[in-house]
Amino acid sequence: MNVIVVGCGRVGAELAFLMSRRGHEVTVIDHVGSSFSHLDPAWRGRTIEAEAMAEGVLQRAGIERASAVMACVDSDAENIFITLTARELRPDITIVARASEDDSASKLRRAGADRVVSPYRASGSEMTRLALHPQVSGVVDVAPEFRMEEIEVTESCAAAGQALDRIRGSAVVVALRRPDGTVHPQPSYDTVLRGGDVLVVMGERSAVERLEDLMAPVATG
């Protein structure tokens, strides 16, 4: 599978690394060349320093043979324009876009995004999984191997009191929502988790399922 990732912040860089590790061909686009420093030194792929909204950049990235475009820049307006351009160039391509504001999600869908991911809201619903894992409040299958979930840090679970870097494994932490409603996009990995926190995480299914177990309520009795 060939994938184009637009935006090389920490989330975009880790997503590129995870997908390339699975054997996919990945091209990363960012208009700031220094952003590519976020990429793991072990990552193997192609980078393009350019505005993805500029004419021809997505074509340079190989959109005609790509399977998916992931628009994860910080600007919702840019993600909408990238989505529109990608959909115009390839009506059949899968587009996953990031939204920071509630009203941007509907605009991204109208622009042609197949999946819209927002760290401020639950991403979706999967009834069986929610029944088995009450700490999981939303599920989106981003790609066959990748899943994004909102998972609550339950009281006294194995993850409570631990720093993100100690428990996250290979998963990407997109955002942290505290019990008071404050949201911290791309939180520092030295952040200590507390009961009632909600993490938005993305990664291979095994990595996300591992976090589900770490944040599950402790059985009593």
C-alpha positions in Angstrom: 0.0 0.0 0.0 1.3 3.4 -0.9 0.4 6.2 1.5 0.9 10.0 1.4 1.2 11.7 4.8 0.7 15.5 4.7 2.2 17.2 7.8 5.3 16.1 9.6 4.6 17.0 13.2 5.1 14.3 15.8 1.9 12.5 14.9 2.5 12.5 11.2 6.1 11.4 11.7 5.2 8.5 13.9 2.3 7.5 11.6 4.8 7.5 8.7 7.2 5.3 10.6 4.5 2.8 11.7 3.2 2.4 8.2 6.6 2.1 6.6 7.6 -0.5 9.2 4.6 -2.6 8.0 6.2 -2.5 4.5 4.1 0.3 3.0 5.7 2.9 0.7 5.2 6.3 2.4 5.7 9.8 1.2 5.7 12.7 3.7 4.9 16.2 2.6 5.6 19.3 4.7 6.3 22.9 3.7 8.9 23.3 6.5 12.0 21.3 5.8 13.1 21.3 9.5 9.9 19.3 10.3 11.4 16.2 8.8 13.7 16.0 11.8 10.7 14.5 13.6 11.1 11.4 11.5 12.7 8.4 13.1 16.3 7.9 11.9 15.3 4.3 11.0 12.5 5.5 8.8 12.9 4.8 5.1 10.7 6.8 2.8 10.4 9.9 0.6 10.0 13.5 1.7 8.8 16.5 -0.2 9.3 20.0 1.1 6.4 21.9 -0.4 2.9 23.2 0.3 0.6 20.2 -0.3 -2.1 22.7 -1.4 0.1 23.9 -4.3 -0.8 22.6 -7.7 1.0 19.5 -8.7 2.5 18.6 -5.3 0.2 15.7 -4.6 0.9 14.5 -8.1 4.6 14.7 -7.4 4.0 12.6 -4.3 2.4 9.8 -6.5 -1.3 10.3 -5.7 -2.2 8.5 -8.9 -0.9 5.2 -7.5 -1.4 5.8 -3.8 -4.0 4.0 -1.6 -4.5 6.7 1.0 -3.9 10.3 1.9 -3.6 11.3 5.5 -4.1 15.1 6.1 -2.7 15.9 9.5 -1.4 19.4 9.4 -2.3 21.8 12.3 -4.6 24.0 10.2 -8.1 22.7 9.6 -8.5 25.0 6.6 -5.4 23.5 5.0 -6.7 20.0 5.7 -10.0 20.9 4.0 -8.2 22.2 1.0 -5.8 19.2 0.8 -8.9 16.9 1.0 -10.6 18.8 -1.8 -7.6 18.6 -4.0 -6.9 14.9 -3.3 -10.6 14.0 -4.0 -10.5 15.9 -7.2 -7.3 14.2 -8.4 -8.4 10.7 -7.2 -12.2 10.2 -6.6 -11.5 6.6 -5.4 -8.7 7.2 -2.9 -9.1 6.8 0.9 -8.7 10.1 2.7 -8.2 10.4 6.5 -8.2 14.0 7.8 -7.6 15.6 11.2 -10.0 18.2 12.6 -9.2 20.4 15.6 -12.6 22.1 15.7 -16.1 20.5 15.8 -17.5 22.4 12.8 -14.4 21.5 10.7 -15.3 17.8 10.9 -18.5 18.3 8.8 -16.7 20.5 6.3 -14.0 17.8 5.9 -16.6 15.2 5.2 -18.3 17.4 2.7 -14.9 18.0 1.1 -14.5 14.3 0.6 -12.8 12.8 3.7 -13.7 9.2 4.3 -12.6 9.4 8.0 -12.3 12.5 10.2 -10.3 12.2 13.4 -10.8 14.7 16.2 -8.9 14.6 19.5 -11.7 16.6 21.1 -14.5 14.1 20.5 -15.1 10.4 20.3 -14.1 9.2 16.9 -16.9 6.6 16.4 -18.6 3.6 17.8 -18.0 -0.2 17.9 -20.7 -1.7 20.0 -19.1 -5.1 20.8 -15.8 -3.5 21.7 -17.4 -1.0 23.9 -19.3 -3.7 25.7 -16.1 -5.7 26.3 -14.0 -2.6 27.1 -16.0 0.0 28.9 -13.0 2.3 29.1 -13.0 2.6 25.3 -15.2 5.4 24.2 -14.6 5.5 20.4 -13.0 3.4 17.7 -12.0 4.2 14.1 -10.2 1.7 11.8 -7.8 4.1 10.0 -6.4 1.4 7.8 -6.4 -2.4 7.8 -3.6 -2.6 10.3 -4.2 0.7 12.2 -6.8 1.8 14.7 -7.5 5.0 16.5 -9.3 4.9 19.9 -10.3 7.1 22.8 -9.4 5.2 26.0 -10.2 6.3 29.6 -7.5 5.8 32.2 -9.6 4.1 34.9 -8.9 4.4 38.6 -6.2 2.1 40.0 -5.5 0.6 36.5 -1.9 -0.3 35.6 -1.4 2.9 33.6 -2.6 5.3 36.4 0.4 7.1 37.9 2.7 6.2 35.0 4.3 8.5 32.5 3.2 8.2 28.9 6.6 7.1 27.7 6.5 4.1 30.1 3.2 2.8 28.9 2.6 3.9 25.3 4.7 1.2 23.6 4.6 1.8 19.8 1.3 3.6 19.8 1.0 7.3 18.8 -0.6 9.5 21.5 -2.6 12.1 19.5 -4.2 13.9 22.5 -4.9 13.8 26.2 -8.1 15.0 27.7 -8.1 15.7 31.5 -11.2 15.2 33.6 -11.9 19.0 33.7 -12.2 19.0 29.9 -8.9 20.5 29.0 -7.3 19.0 25.9 -3.6 18.6 25.3 -2.8 17.8 21.7 0.4 15.7 21.3 1.2 15.7 25.1 4.7 15.4 26.3 5.7 11.8 26.9 6.8 12.6 30.5 3.1 13.5 31.3 1.9 11.4 34.2 -1.6 9.8 33.7 -4.3 10.1 36.3 -7.6 8.3 36.7 -10.3 9.9 34.6 -7.9 11.0 31.9 -8.8 10.1 28.3 -6.2 9.3 25.7 -6.6 9.5 22.0 -4.2 6.9 20.6 -3.4 5.5 17.2 -1.3 2.5 16.2 -1.2 -1.1 15.1 -4.1 -3.1 16.6 -1.9 -5.0 18.9 -0.4 -1.8 20.3 -3.8 -0.3 20.9 -5.2 -3.5 22.4 -2.2 -3.5 24.8 -3.2 0.0 26.1 -6.8 -1.2 26.5 -5.6 -3.8 28.9 -3.3 -1.4 30.8 -6.2 1.1 31.3 -8.9 -1.5 32.1 -10.5 -1.5 35.5 -8.9 -3.7 38.1 -11.0 -6.8 38.8 -12.1 -7.1 42.4 -13.5 -9.9 44.5 
